[in-house]
């Protein structure tokens, strides 16, 4: 049986929302089949690409991450290389990978868990990532509305619903599931 893995950082883990409100759980309900949530809060996609889940022929790897890399010392080139590495790994195993590019943070408040200068830098890097990376771009489905964010980076339940719907629609349109 085809397995579906959601792989990435806190966007996948569902930081700040209940488990059943996370986009992975919502996608599982839409598909009426299990989706393994392999999200890790604080993870860097450039590190995760060295330890992907074991895939078999026909499996699906949903990859969402990169914001932590770009908040830190990571570059857009490194994130894109990690995406490409995960796609190549999936192809080699006869599986399919879907790259899901995180949304650009929508922050207007200076009272954050990271400094505003770090957020401005992240926003600039995320815009470049969106211009250069292939895949499903969440900026195209999540409105620029600070009310959708818990802390400017992590999404409220409504944002998770938007991701689940977008991944489902993308997967159906591209014969992924």
Biotite code that builds the C-alpha atoms (Angstrom):
import biotite.structure as struc

atoms = struc.array([
    struc.Atom([0.000, 0.000, 0.000], chain_id="A", res_id=1, res_name="UNK", atom_name="CA", element="C"),
    struc.Atom([1.218, 3.480, -0.850], chain_id="A", res_id=2, res_name="UNK", atom_name="CA", element="C"),
    struc.Atom([2.386, 5.395, 2.180], chain_id="A", res_id=3, res_name="UNK", atom_name="CA", element="C"),
    struc.Atom([2.242, 9.170, 2.495], chain_id="A", res_id=4, res_name="UNK", atom_name="CA", element="C"),
    struc.Atom([4.825, 10.964, 4.623], chain_id="A", res_id=5, res_name="UNK", atom_name="CA", element="C"),
    struc.Atom([4.707, 14.632, 5.657], chain_id="A", res_id=6, res_name="UNK", atom_name="CA", element="C"),
    struc.Atom([8.306, 15.606, 6.329], chain_id="A", res_id=7, res_name="UNK", atom_name="CA", element="C"),
    struc.Atom([9.673, 18.882, 7.652], chain_id="A", res_id=8, res_name="UNK", atom_name="CA", element="C"),
    struc.Atom([9.727, 21.410, 10.436], chain_id="A", res_id=9, res_name="UNK", atom_name="CA", element="C"),
    struc.Atom([7.181, 22.996, 12.786], chain_id="A", res_id=10, res_name="UNK", atom_name="CA", element="C"),
    struc.Atom([4.807, 23.706, 9.895], chain_id="A", res_id=11, res_name="UNK", atom_name="CA", element="C"),
    struc.Atom([4.475, 19.929, 9.562], chain_id="A", res_id=12, res_name="UNK", atom_name="CA", element="C"),
    struc.Atom([4.565, 19.183, 13.292], chain_id="A", res_id=13, res_name="UNK", atom_name="CA", element="C"),
    struc.Atom([1.699, 21.636, 13.788], chain_id="A", res_id=14, res_name="UNK", atom_name="CA", element="C"),
    struc.Atom([3.382, 23.964, 16.269], chain_id="A", res_id=15, res_name="UNK", atom_name="CA", element="C"),
    struc.Atom([0.777, 25.969, 18.174], chain_id="A", res_id=16, res_name="UNK", atom_name="CA", element="C"),
    struc.Atom([-2.333, 24.043, 17.118], chain_id="A", res_id=17, res_name="UNK", atom_name="CA", element="C"),
    struc.Atom([-3.987, 20.867, 18.354], chain_id="A", res_id=18, res_name="UNK", atom_name="CA", element="C"),
    struc.Atom([-2.952, 17.671, 16.579], chain_id="A", res_id=19, res_name="UNK", atom_name="CA", element="C"),
    struc.Atom([-6.323, 17.340, 14.839], chain_id="A", res_id=20, res_name="UNK", atom_name="CA", element="C"),
    struc.Atom([-6.047, 20.965, 13.569], chain_id="A", res_id=21, res_name="UNK", atom_name="CA", element="C"),
    struc.Atom([-2.678, 20.415, 11.884], chain_id="A", res_id=22, res_name="UNK", atom_name="CA", element="C"),
    struc.Atom([-2.761, 20.376, 8.077], chain_id="A", res_id=23, res_name="UNK", atom_name="CA", element="C"),
    struc.Atom([-1.353, 16.824, 8.073], chain_id="A", res_id=24, res_name="UNK", atom_name="CA", element="C"),
    struc.Atom([-4.306, 15.519, 10.112], chain_id="A", res_id=25, res_name="UNK", atom_name="CA", element="C"),
    struc.Atom([-6.732, 17.525, 7.982], chain_id="A", res_id=26, res_name="UNK", atom_name="CA", element="C"),
    struc.Atom([-5.199, 16.118, 4.784], chain_id="A", res_id=27, res_name="UNK", atom_name="CA", element="C"),
    struc.Atom([-5.467, 12.621, 6.209], chain_id="A", res_id=28, res_name="UNK", atom_name="CA", element="C"),
    struc.Atom([-9.204, 13.178, 6.709], chain_id="A", res_id=29, res_name="UNK", atom_name="CA", element="C"),
    struc.Atom([-9.641, 14.553, 3.172], chain_id="A", res_id=30, res_name="UNK", atom_name="CA", element="C"),
    struc.Atom([-7.808, 11.583, 1.677], chain_id="A", res_id=31, res_name="UNK", atom_name="CA", element="C"),
    struc.Atom([-9.427, 9.091, 4.046], chain_id="A", res_id=32, res_name="UNK", atom_name="CA", element="C"),
    struc.Atom([-6.054, 7.380, 4.467], chain_id="A", res_id=33, res_name="UNK", atom_name="CA", element="C"),
    struc.Atom([-3.116, 7.647, 6.853], chain_id="A", res_id=34, res_name="UNK", atom_name="CA", element="C"),
    struc.Atom([-0.475, 10.337, 6.492], chain_id="A", res_id=35, res_name="UNK", atom_name="CA", element="C"),
    struc.Atom([2.596, 9.892, 8.690], chain_id="A", res_id=36, res_name="UNK", atom_name="CA", element="C"),
    struc.Atom([3.484, 13.177, 10.374], chain_id="A", res_id=37, res_name="UNK", atom_name="CA", element="C"),
    struc.Atom([7.290, 13.364, 10.528], chain_id="A", res_id=38, res_name="UNK", atom_name="CA", element="C"),
    struc.Atom([7.457, 17.033, 11.462], chain_id="A", res_id=39, res_name="UNK", atom_name="CA", element="C"),
    struc.Atom([10.023, 18.228, 13.986], chain_id="A", res_id=40, res_name="UNK", atom_name="CA", element="C"),
    struc.Atom([9.855, 21.621, 15.649], chain_id="A", res_id=41, res_name="UNK", atom_name="CA", element="C"),
    struc.Atom([12.997, 23.629, 14.963], chain_id="A", res_id=42, res_name="UNK", atom_name="CA", element="C"),
    struc.Atom([14.272, 21.286, 12.235], chain_id="A", res_id=43, res_name="UNK", atom_name="CA", element="C"),
    struc.Atom([16.317, 22.552, 9.315], chain_id="A", res_id=44, res_name="UNK", atom_name="CA", element="C"),
    struc.Atom([15.449, 21.046, 5.937], chain_id="A", res_id=45, res_name="UNK", atom_name="CA", element="C"),
    struc.Atom([19.148, 21.128, 5.054], chain_id="A", res_id=46, res_name="UNK", atom_name="CA", element="C"),
    struc.Atom([19.751, 18.680, 7.915], chain_id="A", res_id=47, res_name="UNK", atom_name="CA", element="C"),
    struc.Atom([16.589, 16.629, 7.425], chain_id="A", res_id=48, res_name="UNK", atom_name="CA", element="C"),
    struc.Atom([17.519, 15.895, 3.810], chain_id="A", res_id=49, res_name="UNK", atom_name="CA", element="C"),
    struc.Atom([20.311, 13.666, 5.172], chain_id="A", res_id=50, res_name="UNK", atom_name="CA", element="C"),
    struc.Atom([17.817, 11.464, 7.061], chain_id="A", res_id=51, res_name="UNK", atom_name="CA", element="C"),
    struc.Atom([14.654, 11.047, 4.996], chain_id="A", res_id=52, res_name="UNK", atom_name="CA", element="C"),
    struc.Atom([12.144, 8.308, 5.765], chain_id="A", res_id=53, res_name="UNK", atom_name="CA", element="C"),
    struc.Atom([12.534, 4.982, 3.998], chain_id="A", res_id=54, res_name="UNK", atom_name="CA", element="C"),
    struc.Atom([10.430, 5.192, 0.858], chain_id="A", res_id=55, res_name="UNK", atom_name="CA", element="C"),
    struc.Atom([9.153, 2.384, -1.316], chain_id="A", res_id=56, res_name="UNK", atom_name="CA", element="C"),
    struc.Atom([7.896, 2.448, -4.856], chain_id="A", res_id=57, res_name="UNK", atom_name="CA", element="C"),
    struc.Atom([4.723, 4.504, -5.153], chain_id="A", res_id=58, res_name="UNK", atom_name="CA", element="C"),
    struc.Atom([5.082, 6.253, -1.785], chain_id="A", res_id=59, res_name="UNK", atom_name="CA", element="C"),
    struc.Atom([4.576, 10.009, -1.479], chain_id="A", res_id=60, res_name="UNK", atom_name="CA", element="C"),
    struc.Atom([6.893, 12.400, 0.367], chain_id="A", res_id=61, res_name="UNK", atom_name="CA", element="C"),
    struc.Atom([5.380, 15.803, 1.203], chain_id="A", res_id=62, res_name="UNK", atom_name="CA", element="C"),
    struc.Atom([8.239, 18.157, 2.094], chain_id="A", res_id=63, res_name="UNK", atom_name="CA", element="C"),
    struc.Atom([7.550, 21.432, 3.920], chain_id="A", res_id=64, res_name="UNK", atom_name="CA", element="C"),
    struc.Atom([10.436, 23.299, 5.470], chain_id="A", res_id=65, res_name="UNK", atom_name="CA", element="C"),
    struc.Atom([13.187, 25.825, 5.003], chain_id="A", res_id=66, res_name="UNK", atom_name="CA", element="C"),
    struc.Atom([12.106, 28.745, 7.176], chain_id="A", res_id=67, res_name="UNK", atom_name="CA", element="C"),
    struc.Atom([14.327, 27.677, 10.099], chain_id="A", res_id=68, res_name="UNK", atom_name="CA", element="C"),
    struc.Atom([17.319, 27.392, 7.779], chain_id="A", res_id=69, res_name="UNK", atom_name="CA", element="C"),
    struc.Atom([16.678, 30.899, 6.482], chain_id="A", res_id=70, res_name="UNK", atom_name="CA", element="C"),
    struc.Atom([16.121, 32.279, 9.989], chain_id="A", res_id=71, res_name="UNK", atom_name="CA", element="C"),
    struc.Atom([19.536, 30.908, 10.852], chain_id="A", res_id=72, res_name="UNK", atom_name="CA", element="C"),
    struc.Atom([22.642, 30.930, 8.723], chain_id="A", res_id=73, res_name="UNK", atom_name="CA", element="C"),
    struc.Atom([21.144, 28.911, 5.865], chain_id="A", res_id=74, res_name="UNK", atom_name="CA", element="C"),
    struc.Atom([20.905, 30.282, 2.340], chain_id="A", res_id=75, res_name="UNK", atom_name="CA", element="C"),
    struc.Atom([18.259, 30.020, -0.340], chain_id="A", res_id=76, res_name="UNK", atom_name="CA", element="C"),
    struc.Atom([20.711, 27.986, -2.438], chain_id="A", res_id=77, res_name="UNK", atom_name="CA", element="C"),
    struc.Atom([21.144, 25.495, 0.398], chain_id="A", res_id=78, res_name="UNK", atom_name="CA", element="C"),
    struc.Atom([17.394, 25.115, 0.907], chain_id="A", res_id=79, res_name="UNK", atom_name="CA", element="C"),
    struc.Atom([16.833, 24.561, -2.814], chain_id="A", res_id=80, res_name="UNK", atom_name="CA", element="C"),
    struc.Atom([19.660, 22.002, -2.850], chain_id="A", res_id=81, res_name="UNK", atom_name="CA", element="C"),
    struc.Atom([17.955, 20.181, 0.059], chain_id="A", res_id=82, res_name="UNK", atom_name="CA", element="C"),
    struc.Atom([14.637, 20.172, -1.833], chain_id="A", res_id=83, res_name="UNK", atom_name="CA", element="C"),
    struc.Atom([16.372, 18.792, -4.926], chain_id="A", res_id=84, res_name="UNK", atom_name="CA", element="C"),
    struc.Atom([18.149, 16.141, -2.846], chain_id="A", res_id=85, res_name="UNK", atom_name="CA", element="C"),
    struc.Atom([14.840, 14.936, -1.376], chain_id="A", res_id=86, res_name="UNK", atom_name="CA", element="C"),
    struc.Atom([13.207, 14.891, -4.809], chain_id="A", res_id=87, res_name="UNK", atom_name="CA", element="C"),
    struc.Atom([16.122, 12.876, -6.241], chain_id="A", res_id=88, res_name="UNK", atom_name="CA", element="C"),
    struc.Atom([15.975, 10.444, -3.317], chain_id="A", res_id=89, res_name="UNK", atom_name="CA", element="C"),
    struc.Atom([12.236, 9.903, -3.854], chain_id="A", res_id=90, res_name="UNK", atom_name="CA", element="C"),
    struc.Atom([12.708, 9.361, -7.617], chain_id="A", res_id=91, res_name="UNK", atom_name="CA", element="C"),
    struc.Atom([15.506, 6.875, -6.986], chain_id="A", res_id=92, res_name="UNK", atom_name="CA", element="C"),
    struc.Atom([13.167, 4.898, -4.711], chain_id="A", res_id=93, res_name="UNK", atom_name="CA", element="C"),
    struc.Atom([10.294, 5.013, -7.219], chain_id="A", res_id=94, res_name="UNK", atom_name="CA", element="C"),
    struc.Atom([8.361, 7.401, -4.987], chain_id="A", res_id=95, res_name="UNK", atom_name="CA", element="C"),
    struc.Atom([7.043, 10.896, -5.591], chain_id="A", res_id=96, res_name="UNK", atom_name="CA", element="C"),
    struc.Atom([7.997, 14.058, -3.729], chain_id="A", res_id=97, res_name="UNK", atom_name="CA", element="C"),
    struc.Atom([6.006, 17.255, -3.426], chain_id="A", res_id=98, res_name="UNK", atom_name="CA", element="C"),
    struc.Atom([7.920, 20.325, -2.324], chain_id="A", res_id=99, res_name="UNK", atom_name="CA", element="C"),
    struc.Atom([5.735, 22.723, -0.356], chain_id="A", res_id=100, res_name="UNK", atom_name="CA", element="C"),
    struc.Atom([7.366, 26.131, -0.025], chain_id="A", res_id=101, res_name="UNK", atom_name="CA", element="C"),
    struc.Atom([6.521, 27.752, 3.352], chain_id="A", res_id=102, res_name="UNK", atom_name="CA", element="C"),
    struc.Atom([4.577, 30.997, 3.472], chain_id="A", res_id=103, res_name="UNK", atom_name="CA", element="C"),
    struc.Atom([6.421, 34.276, 3.884], chain_id="A", res_id=104, res_name="UNK", atom_name="CA", element="C"),
    struc.Atom([5.971, 35.408, 7.503], chain_id="A", res_id=105, res_name="UNK", atom_name="CA", element="C"),
    struc.Atom([3.438, 38.167, 7.954], chain_id="A", res_id=106, res_name="UNK", atom_name="CA", element="C"),
    struc.Atom([4.686, 40.132, 10.941], chain_id="A", res_id=107, res_name="UNK", atom_name="CA", element="C"),
    struc.Atom([3.954, 43.703, 11.862], chain_id="A", res_id=108, res_name="UNK", atom_name="CA", element="C"),
    struc.Atom([4.577, 43.536, 15.620], chain_id="A", res_id=109, res_name="UNK", atom_name="CA", element="C"),
    struc.Atom([7.951, 44.056, 17.269], chain_id="A", res_id=110, res_name="UNK", atom_name="CA", element="C"),
    struc.Atom([7.023, 41.795, 20.234], chain_id="A", res_id=111, res_name="UNK", atom_name="CA", element="C"),
    struc.Atom([8.300, 38.538, 18.793], chain_id="A", res_id=112, res_name="UNK", atom_name="CA", element="C"),
    struc.Atom([10.162, 35.433, 19.827], chain_id="A", res_id=113, res_name="UNK", atom_name="CA", element="C"),
    struc.Atom([12.923, 36.579, 17.440], chain_id="A", res_id=114, res_name="UNK", atom_name="CA", element="C"),
    struc.Atom([14.034, 40.104, 16.614], chain_id="A", res_id=115, res_name="UNK", atom_name="CA", element="C"),
    struc.Atom([12.349, 42.162, 13.920], chain_id="A", res_id=116, res_name="UNK", atom_name="CA", element="C"),
    struc.Atom([15.594, 42.425, 11.930], chain_id="A", res_id=117, res_name="UNK", atom_name="CA", element="C"),
    struc.Atom([15.703, 38.606, 11.741], chain_id="A", res_id=118, res_name="UNK", atom_name="CA", element="C"),
    struc.Atom([12.116, 38.569, 10.491], chain_id="A", res_id=119, res_name="UNK", atom_name="CA", element="C"),
    struc.Atom([12.817, 41.176, 7.805], chain_id="A", res_id=120, res_name="UNK", atom_name="CA", element="C"),
    struc.Atom([15.791, 39.093, 6.664], chain_id="A", res_id=121, res_name="UNK", atom_name="CA", element="C"),
    struc.Atom([13.626, 35.939, 6.663], chain_id="A", res_id=122, res_name="UNK", atom_name="CA", element="C"),
    struc.Atom([10.938, 37.707, 4.634], chain_id="A", res_id=123, res_name="UNK", atom_name="CA", element="C"),
    struc.Atom([13.496, 38.760, 2.027], chain_id="A", res_id=124, res_name="UNK", atom_name="CA", element="C"),
    struc.Atom([14.954, 35.246, 1.807], chain_id="A", res_id=125, res_name="UNK", atom_name="CA", element="C"),
    struc.Atom([11.475, 33.682, 1.610], chain_id="A", res_id=126, res_name="UNK", atom_name="CA", element="C"),
    struc.Atom([10.565, 35.970, -1.290], chain_id="A", res_id=127, res_name="UNK", atom_name="CA", element="C"),
    struc.Atom([13.712, 34.809, -3.106], chain_id="A", res_id=128, res_name="UNK", atom_name="CA", element="C"),
    struc.Atom([12.924, 31.164, -2.294], chain_id="A", res_id=129, res_name="UNK", atom_name="CA", element="C"),
    struc.Atom([9.423, 31.621, -3.711], chain_id="A", res_id=130, res_name="UNK", atom_name="CA", element="C"),
    struc.Atom([10.875, 33.080, -6.906], chain_id="A", res_id=131, res_name="UNK", atom_name="CA", element="C"),
    struc.Atom([13.379, 30.265, -7.393], chain_id="A", res_id=132, res_name="UNK", atom_name="CA", element="C"),
    struc.Atom([11.979, 27.038, -5.906], chain_id="A", res_id=133, res_name="UNK", atom_name="CA", element="C"),
    struc.Atom([9.647, 24.663, -7.708], chain_id="A", res_id=134, res_name="UNK", atom_name="CA", element="C"),
    struc.Atom([6.611, 23.129, -6.050], chain_id="A", res_id=135, res_name="UNK", atom_name="CA", element="C"),
    struc.Atom([3.473, 24.194, -4.255], chain_id="A", res_id=136, res_name="UNK", atom_name="CA", element="C"),
    struc.Atom([3.936, 27.752, -3.002], chain_id="A", res_id=137, res_name="UNK", atom_name="CA", element="C"),
    struc.Atom([1.894, 28.494, 0.109], chain_id="A", res_id=138, res_name="UNK", atom_name="CA", element="C"),
    struc.Atom([2.174, 32.233, -0.573], chain_id="A", res_id=139, res_name="UNK", atom_name="CA", element="C"),
    struc.Atom([-0.282, 31.620, -3.410], chain_id="A", res_id=140, res_name="UNK", atom_name="CA", element="C"),
    struc.Atom([-2.928, 30.163, -1.077], chain_id="A", res_id=141, res_name="UNK", atom_name="CA", element="C"),
    struc.Atom([-2.417, 31.893, 2.278], chain_id="A", res_id=142, res_name="UNK", atom_name="CA", element="C"),
    struc.Atom([-3.403, 35.577, 2.308], chain_id="A", res_id=143, res_name="UNK", atom_name="CA", element="C"),
    struc.Atom([-1.038, 38.194, 3.703], chain_id="A", res_id=144, res_name="UNK", atom_name="CA", element="C"),
    struc.Atom([-3.023, 38.535, 6.901], chain_id="A", res_id=145, res_name="UNK", atom_name="CA", element="C"),
    struc.Atom([-1.288, 38.762, 10.295], chain_id="A", res_id=146, res_name="UNK", atom_name="CA", element="C"),
    struc.Atom([-4.486, 37.427, 11.917], chain_id="A", res_id=147, res_name="UNK", atom_name="CA", element="C"),
    struc.Atom([-3.764, 33.999, 10.372], chain_id="A", res_id=148, res_name="UNK", atom_name="CA", element="C"),
    struc.Atom([-0.569, 33.665, 12.415], chain_id="A", res_id=149, res_name="UNK", atom_name="CA", element="C"),
    struc.Atom([-0.030, 32.726, 16.041], chain_id="A", res_id=150, res_name="UNK", atom_name="CA", element="C"),
    struc.Atom([3.335, 34.445, 16.259], chain_id="A", res_id=151, res_name="UNK", atom_name="CA", element="C"),
    struc.Atom([3.957, 35.805, 12.772], chain_id="A", res_id=152, res_name="UNK", atom_name="CA", element="C"),
    struc.Atom([5.486, 32.551, 11.524], chain_id="A", res_id=153, res_name="UNK", atom_name="CA", element="C"),
    struc.Atom([3.263, 29.704, 12.723], chain_id="A", res_id=154, res_name="UNK", atom_name="CA", element="C"),
    struc.Atom([-0.270, 29.466, 11.432], chain_id="A", res_id=155, res_name="UNK", atom_name="CA", element="C"),
    struc.Atom([-3.595, 29.456, 13.231], chain_id="A", res_id=156, res_name="UNK", atom_name="CA", element="C"),
    struc.Atom([-5.979, 26.527, 12.522], chain_id="A", res_id=157, res_name="UNK", atom_name="CA", element="C"),
    struc.Atom([-7.470, 28.434, 9.556], chain_id="A", res_id=158, res_name="UNK", atom_name="CA", element="C"),
    struc.Atom([-4.023, 28.550, 7.946], chain_id="A", res_id=159, res_name="UNK", atom_name="CA", element="C"),
    struc.Atom([-3.598, 24.808, 8.433], chain_id="A", res_id=160, res_name="UNK", atom_name="CA", element="C"),
    struc.Atom([-6.941, 24.245, 6.736], chain_id="A", res_id=161, res_name="UNK", atom_name="CA", element="C"),
    struc.Atom([-5.698, 26.311, 3.779], chain_id="A", res_id=162, res_name="UNK", atom_name="CA", element="C"),
    struc.Atom([-2.545, 24.177, 3.549], chain_id="A", res_id=163, res_name="UNK", atom_name="CA", element="C"),
    struc.Atom([-4.525, 20.921, 3.715], chain_id="A", res_id=164, res_name="UNK", atom_name="CA", element="C"),
    struc.Atom([-6.865, 22.092, 0.958], chain_id="A", res_id=165, res_name="UNK", atom_name="CA", element="C"),
    struc.Atom([-3.977, 23.304, -1.218], chain_id="A", res_id=166, res_name="UNK", atom_name="CA", element="C"),
    struc.Atom([-1.965, 20.081, -0.812], chain_id="A", res_id=167, res_name="UNK", atom_name="CA", element="C"),
    struc.Atom([-5.059, 17.985, -1.525], chain_id="A", res_id=168, res_name="UNK", atom_name="CA", element="C"),
    struc.Atom([-5.936, 20.008, -4.640], chain_id="A", res_id=169, res_name="UNK", atom_name="CA", element="C"),
    struc.Atom([-2.312, 20.018, -5.850], chain_id="A", res_id=170, res_name="UNK", atom_name="CA", element="C"),
    struc.Atom([-2.002, 16.280, -5.269], chain_id="A", res_id=171, res_name="UNK", atom_name="CA", element="C"),
    struc.Atom([-5.218, 15.508, -7.120], chain_id="A", res_id=172, res_name="UNK", atom_name="CA", element="C"),
    struc.Atom([-4.386, 17.857, -10.026], chain_id="A", res_id=173, res_name="UNK", atom_name="CA", element="C"),
    struc.Atom([-0.930, 16.282, -10.408], chain_id="A", res_id=174, res_name="UNK", atom_name="CA", element="C"),
    struc.Atom([-2.046, 12.645, -9.903], chain_id="A", res_id=175, res_name="UNK", atom_name="CA", element="C"),
    struc.Atom([-0.010, 12.374, -6.688], chain_id="A", res_id=176, res_name="UNK", atom_name="CA", element="C"),
    struc.Atom([-2.937, 10.831, -4.809], chain_id="A", res_id=177, res_name="UNK", atom_name="CA", element="C"),
])
